[in-house]
Amino acid sequence: MLPLFGIASRIYRSIKPVRSEAYLKYVRSWPCIACGTMRKRRDAAHTGPHSQNCKATDLDCIPACRPCHQELHRLGPVRFQLKHDLDFGMAIEALQKFYTIKFGRLPGEGERAA
């Protein structure tokens, strides 16, 4: 049992989440993912896994106006996606791909993990 613990500790080592104000600004430049508005202020809503006192990586953000962002927190990610017929995974992948095309690489790419 001890060797498994050692392997598990290497497999599930903590990974430092990417923080990038430039990427968050880019995400906020897109229309709200749920209602499509460009008129209201948009947030970069974190959708990735997180734990107590630890926010998800900035690379898992979607653009959401304030009312839709609040609705996301109220409903939870699964019900929010069902209500608005969304797929966060596909949206995040598309945002990252467009960012890479525009800027060459994603924030945190090529950096060594601590």
C-alpha positions in Angstrom: 0.0 0.0 0.0 2.9 2.4 0.7 4.2 2.3 -2.9 0.7 3.3 -4.2 0.7 6.3 -1.9 4.1 7.3 -3.3 2.8 7.0 -6.9 -0.4 8.8 -6.1 1.5 11.6 -4.5 3.5 12.1 -7.7 0.4 11.7 -10.0 -1.8 14.1 -8.0 0.9 16.7 -7.1 -0.5 20.2 -6.8 -0.3 22.2 -10.0 0.0 26.0 -9.7 -3.0 27.6 -11.5 -2.2 30.1 -14.2 -2.8 33.8 -13.4 -2.9 36.3 -16.3 -4.5 39.7 -16.2 -3.9 39.9 -20.0 -5.9 36.7 -20.6 -8.7 37.8 -18.3 -8.9 41.1 -20.2 -9.1 39.2 -23.5 -11.9 37.0 -22.2 -13.9 40.1 -21.0 -13.6 41.5 -24.5 -15.9 38.8 -25.9 -19.8 39.0 -25.7 -21.5 37.3 -22.8 -21.6 33.6 -23.4 -25.2 33.2 -22.2 -27.1 36.3 -23.4 -24.7 37.6 -26.0 -24.7 41.2 -24.7 -21.8 43.6 -25.4 -23.5 46.5 -23.7 -23.1 45.4 -20.1 -19.8 45.0 -18.3 -18.5 41.5 -18.7 -16.7 39.4 -16.1 -14.2 36.6 -16.7 -16.2 33.9 -14.9 -14.1 31.1 -13.5 -15.6 27.7 -14.3 -12.8 25.2 -13.5 -12.4 23.1 -10.4 -11.5 24.9 -7.3 -11.3 24.4 -3.6 -11.6 26.5 -0.5 -9.5 29.6 -0.8 -8.1 28.5 -4.2 -9.6 29.9 -7.4 -9.5 27.9 -10.6 -6.9 28.7 -13.2 -7.5 31.9 -15.4 -7.5 29.7 -18.5 -10.9 28.2 -17.5 -12.7 31.5 -17.7 -15.7 32.4 -19.9 -17.1 35.9 -20.6 -20.3 36.6 -18.7 -22.2 39.8 -18.0 -22.8 40.5 -14.3 -26.4 39.2 -14.2 -25.4 36.0 -16.1 -22.4 35.5 -13.8 -24.6 35.8 -10.7 -27.0 33.3 -12.3 -24.1 30.9 -12.9 -23.2 31.0 -9.2 -26.9 30.7 -8.2 -27.7 27.7 -10.5 -24.3 26.0 -10.6 -22.3 25.2 -13.7 -24.3 22.1 -14.8 -27.8 23.7 -14.5 -26.5 26.9 -16.1 -25.1 25.1 -19.1 -28.4 23.1 -19.5 -30.5 26.3 -19.2 -28.5 28.2 -21.9 -27.6 25.2 -24.0 -23.9 25.8 -23.5 -20.7 23.6 -23.3 -18.1 25.4 -21.2 -15.4 23.0 -22.4 -15.9 23.8 -26.0 -16.2 27.6 -25.3 -13.0 27.6 -23.2 -11.1 25.6 -25.9 -12.3 28.1 -28.6 -11.2 31.1 -26.5 -7.8 29.5 -25.9 -7.4 28.7 -29.5 -8.3 32.2 -30.6 -5.9 33.7 -28.0 -3.1 31.5 -29.2 -3.7 32.5 -32.8 -3.6 36.2 -31.8 -0.8 36.2 -29.3 1.3 33.1 -30.2 0.9 31.1 -27.0 -1.2 30.8 -23.9 -0.1 32.3 -20.6 1.9 29.8 -18.6 2.9 27.7 -21.7 6.6 26.9 -21.7 7.1 27.7 -18.0 8.3 25.0 -15.7 5.8 23.8 -13.1 7.0 24.4 -9.5 
